[in-house]
Amino acid sequence: MALVLEFLILSLSIFLLFLLIKRNKTAKKACLPPGPVGLPFIGNLHQLGNSNFHEYLWRLSQKHGPLVYLRLGSRPALIVSSAKMAREIMKTRDLEFCSRPVLTATNKITYNGLDLAFAPYGDYWREVRKICAVHVFSSIRVQSFRSIREDEVSRTIEKISKSALACKPFNLSTEMVSLTSTAISRSAFGKRYEIGGSDTNRFLELLAETQAMISSLFLSDYFPCWGWLADKLTGMSYRLEKNFEKFDAFYNGIIDDNLDPNRPKPEREGTILDVLLQIYKDGSFKLQLTLDHIKAILTMSSAMLFAIESQALSGAPCSPRH
């Protein structure tokens, strides 16, 4: 009799727990913005494989309104498509939405979020922003690199002129990418890394691979429980780790050369790396910079500049910060 009573109590407890969970899910679902119906487990992931992605999102906004809810695996997402809702999220409720999601590729490449773009909002982010705004990306610093930009443009024009005089074909797209990469590398490191050069860990290839990794699909971002295993089986984890190791070795070599007291006189002083290393040596900020901080800031700054310049040269629209 006692065993039957215990069984009934256990069954009733499980039934009540099931009702409570179902009620909470229903209440949460009722508070969510409208959106397309997804499939169990994967949510709306299967609906995003559209070549005209911007048109698909526009059609969603026409059907569901300016705020659309999507479930990407286990990750919720909001699609904002009106100025009013964008103002509400980015200004009125900016503290709730200002941090970027922690994604596999960006977290690895930025040394676990030590850069500015992908660091979570907080005291650390504010301190890194202060360093970047005052010392790295200030208008005075940008103007100090004007001679580099003018010199690289002059070199490009000279190459085009020589090719035209020789009546030889000229790949303008390749040259524009080379112009971008050399301008960035000279401003950041004081060195030129050109297409076809024999420099260790070619800068352009590393940037292109980093950009590809950031834009690639990692299943672990949407299915944390088992996605990491799928990423290993598809080779994405190995590819990301390889790219990170190459970029880390690249930066270690440049930093060691910069810190070497017997190094030959560089092409110019006051590069972005020089500024960050000076802050690292002085320790004048509340945040004590480490070499990982410096490498993370350099990696994302270079990758973002490369992406923006490449998109500008190709005429593609640049993606806004989300």
C-alpha positions in Angstrom: 0.0 0.0 0.0 2.8 2.4 0.9 4.5 1.6 -2.4 1.4 2.4 -4.4 1.0 5.7 -2.5 4.6 6.7 -3.2 4.0 5.9 -6.9 0.9 8.0 -7.0 2.6 10.9 -5.3 5.6 10.7 -7.7 3.3 10.5 -10.7 1.3 13.5 -9.5 4.5 15.5 -8.9 5.8 14.7 -12.4 2.4 15.7 -13.9 2.3 19.0 -12.0 5.9 19.7 -13.0 5.0 19.0 -16.7 2.1 21.4 -16.5 4.2 24.1 -14.9 6.9 23.9 -17.6 4.3 23.9 -20.3 2.6 27.0 -18.8 5.9 28.9 -18.5 6.8 28.1 -22.1 3.3 29.2 -23.3 3.6 32.5 -21.3 7.1 33.1 -22.7 5.9 32.4 -26.2 3.0 34.8 -25.8 5.4 37.6 -25.0 7.6 37.0 -28.0 7.3 39.1 -31.2 5.6 37.5 -34.2 7.6 35.4 -36.7 7.5 32.5 -39.1 6.7 29.0 -37.7 9.9 27.0 -37.3 10.6 23.3 -37.1 11.3 21.4 -33.9 14.9 21.4 -32.8 16.3 23.6 -35.6 13.8 26.4 -35.4 14.1 28.7 -38.5 17.6 27.8 -39.6 16.3 26.0 -42.7 14.5 29.2 -43.8 17.7 31.3 -44.0 19.4 29.5 -46.9 18.2 32.1 -49.4 20.6 33.8 -51.9 18.5 37.0 -51.7 18.7 37.2 -48.0 17.9 40.9 -47.7 14.7 40.4 -49.8 13.6 37.4 -47.6 14.0 39.6 -44.5 12.0 42.3 -46.2 9.2 39.9 -46.9 9.2 38.8 -43.3 8.8 42.4 -42.2 5.9 42.9 -44.6 4.2 39.9 -43.2 5.0 40.0 -39.5 5.8 43.7 -38.8 8.9 45.8 -38.0 10.1 43.3 -35.2 10.4 39.6 -36.2 11.4 36.8 -33.9 13.4 33.9 -35.3 14.8 30.8 -33.4 18.1 29.7 -34.8 18.6 26.3 -33.2 18.8 27.2 -29.5 19.7 30.9 -30.2 16.9 33.5 -30.3 17.2 36.3 -32.9 15.4 39.6 -33.6 15.0 41.1 -37.1 14.5 44.9 -36.9 13.3 46.6 -40.0 12.0 50.1 -39.1 13.7 53.3 -37.9 11.4 53.5 -34.9 12.2 50.0 -33.6 15.9 50.5 -34.4 15.9 53.6 -32.2 14.1 51.7 -29.5 16.7 48.9 -29.4 19.9 50.9 -30.2 19.1 54.0 -28.1 16.3 53.5 -25.6 17.3 49.9 -24.6 20.9 49.9 -25.8 22.2 48.4 -22.5 20.2 45.2 -23.2 21.3 44.9 -26.8 24.8 46.5 -27.0 26.8 43.3 -26.5 27.5 41.0 -29.5 26.7 37.3 -29.1 29.6 35.0 -28.2 30.4 33.0 -31.4 33.0 30.3 -31.9 35.1 32.0 -34.6 35.1 35.5 -33.2 35.7 34.3 -29.7 38.8 32.3 -30.8 40.2 34.9 -33.1 39.9 37.7 -30.5 41.6 35.7 -27.7 38.3 35.0 -25.9 36.8 38.5 -26.5 39.8 40.7 -25.6 39.3 43.1 -28.5 36.9 46.1 -28.8 34.3 44.9 -31.3 33.4 41.6 -29.6 34.1 42.2 -26.0 31.0 42.2 -23.8 29.7 45.5 -22.6 31.2 46.5 -19.2 34.2 48.1 -17.5 36.6 46.2 -19.6 34.9 47.2 -22.9 34.8 50.9 -21.8 38.5 50.9 -20.9 39.5 49.3 -24.3 37.3 51.8 -26.1 39.1 54.6 -24.3 42.4 53.3 -25.4 41.3 52.9 -29.0 39.5 56.2 -29.2 42.2 58.3 -27.6 45.4 56.6 -28.8 44.7 54.2 -31.7 41.9 55.4 -33.9 41.8 59.1 -33.1 41.5 61.7 -35.9 45.1 62.8 -35.2 46.3 59.2 -35.5 44.4 58.7 -38.7 45.8 61.9 -40.2 49.3 60.8 -39.3 48.9 57.9 -41.7 48.0 60.2 -44.6 51.4 60.1 -46.1 51.2 56.2 -46.2 47.9 56.3 -48.1 49.1 58.9 -50.6 52.3 56.9 -51.2 50.4 53.6 -51.8 48.0 55.4 -54.2 50.9 56.9 -56.1 52.5 53.4 -56.4 49.2 52.0 -57.7 48.8 54.8 -60.3 52.4 54.3 -61.4 51.8 50.6 -61.9 48.7 51.3 -64.0 50.5 53.9 -66.1 53.4 51.5 -66.8 51.0 48.7 -67.8 49.0 51.1 -70.0 52.2 52.3 -71.8 53.3 48.7 -72.3 49.8 47.8 -73.7 49.5 45.0 -71.1 46.3 43.9 -69.3 46.0 45.1 -65.7 44.0 43.3 -63.0 42.5 46.3 -61.2 40.6 44.3 -58.7 43.7 42.5 -57.5 45.6 45.7 -57.3 42.9 47.4 -55.3 43.0 44.6 -52.7 46.8 44.9 -52.6 46.5 48.7 -52.1 44.2 48.1 -49.2 46.3 45.4 -47.5 49.6 47.3 -47.8 48.1 50.5 -46.5 46.7 48.7 -43.5 49.9 46.7 -42.8 52.1 49.8 -43.0 49.8 51.8 -40.7 49.5 48.9 -38.2 53.0 47.3 -38.3 55.2 49.6 -40.4 55.8 46.9 -43.0 54.4 46.1 -46.5 52.8 42.8 -47.2 51.9 42.5 -50.8 50.2 39.9 -52.9 52.9 37.5 -54.2 55.4 38.5 -51.6 57.5 36.0 -49.7 57.0 37.4 -46.2 56.4 34.8 -43.5 52.7 34.0 -43.0 51.5 36.3 -45.8 49.4 39.0 -44.3 46.8 39.2 -47.0 46.1 35.4 -47.0 45.7 35.4 -43.2 43.3 38.3 -43.3 41.2 36.7 -46.0 41.1 33.4 -44.1 40.1 35.2 -40.9 37.3 37.0 -42.7 36.1 33.7 -44.1 36.2 32.1 -40.7 34.1 34.9 -39.2 31.5 34.6 -41.9 31.4 30.7 -41.8 28.7 28.6 -40.1 29.7 26.9 -36.9 27.0 24.5 -35.7 28.3 24.9 -32.1 27.0 28.5 -32.2 23.4 27.2 -32.6 23.6 23.7 -31.0 26.0 24.0 -28.0 25.4 20.5 -26.8 26.6 18.6 -29.9 27.5 21.2 -32.5 31.2 21.2 -31.4 31.4 17.5 -32.5 29.9 18.4 -35.9 32.4 21.2 -36.3 35.2 18.8 -35.6 33.9 16.2 -38.1 33.5 18.8 -40.9 37.0 20.2 -40.3 35.8 23.7 -39.3 37.4 23.5 -35.8 40.7 22.4 -37.3 40.6 25.1 -39.9 39.8 27.8 -37.3 42.6 26.6 -35.0 45.1 26.5 -37.8 44.3 30.1 -38.8 44.5 31.2 -35.2 47.9 29.6 -34.7 49.3 31.2 -37.9 48.1 34.6 -37.0 49.4 34.2 -33.4 52.8 33.2 -34.8 52.7 36.1 -37.2 52.0 38.6 -34.4 54.6 37.0 -32.1 57.2 37.6 -34.8 56.3 41.2 -35.4 56.1 42.0 -31.6 59.5 40.3 -31.0 61.0 42.4 -33.8 59.5 45.5 -32.4 60.7 44.9 -28.8 64.2 43.9 -30.0 66.5 46.8 -28.9 69.0 46.0 -31.7 66.4 46.0 -34.6 67.2 48.2 -37.6 65.4 51.5 -37.8 61.8 50.9 -39.0 60.2 52.5 -42.0 58.3 54.9 -39.7 57.5 55.4 -36.0 54.1 55.7 -34.4 52.4 52.7 -35.9 49.3 51.2 -34.2 51.5 48.4 -32.9 54.0 51.0 -31.5 51.2 52.8 -29.7 49.8 49.6 -28.1 53.2 48.4 -27.1 54.0 51.8 -25.5 50.8 51.5 -23.4 51.8 47.9 -22.6 55.2 49.1 -21.3 53.9 52.2 -19.4 51.0 50.6 -17.6 49.4 54.1 -17.3 45.8 52.8 -17.9 43.6 51.2 -15.3 43.5 48.2 -17.6 46.9 46.5 -17.8 47.4 45.5 -21.4 48.9 42.1 -22.1 50.3 40.8 -25.4 47.1 38.9 -26.0 45.1 42.1 -25.7 47.4 43.7 -28.3 47.1 40.8 -30.7 43.3 40.7 -30.3 42.9 44.4 -31.0 45.2 44.2 -34.0 43.5 41.2 -35.5 40.0 42.5 -35.4 41.0 46.0 -36.4 42.9 44.7 -39.5 40.1 42.2 -40.4 37.4 44.8 -40.1 39.4 47.4 -42.1 40.1 44.8 -44.7 36.5 43.8 -45.0 35.3 47.4 -45.2 37.8 48.4 -47.8 37.2 45.2 -49.9 33.4 45.8 -49.8 33.9 49.4 -50.7 36.0 48.5 -53.7 33.6 45.9 -54.9 30.5 48.1 -54.3 28.9 45.8 -51.8 27.1 47.2 -48.8 28.8 47.0 -45.5 27.1 45.2 -42.7 26.1 47.4 -39.7 27.0 46.5 -36.1 24.3 44.3 -34.6 
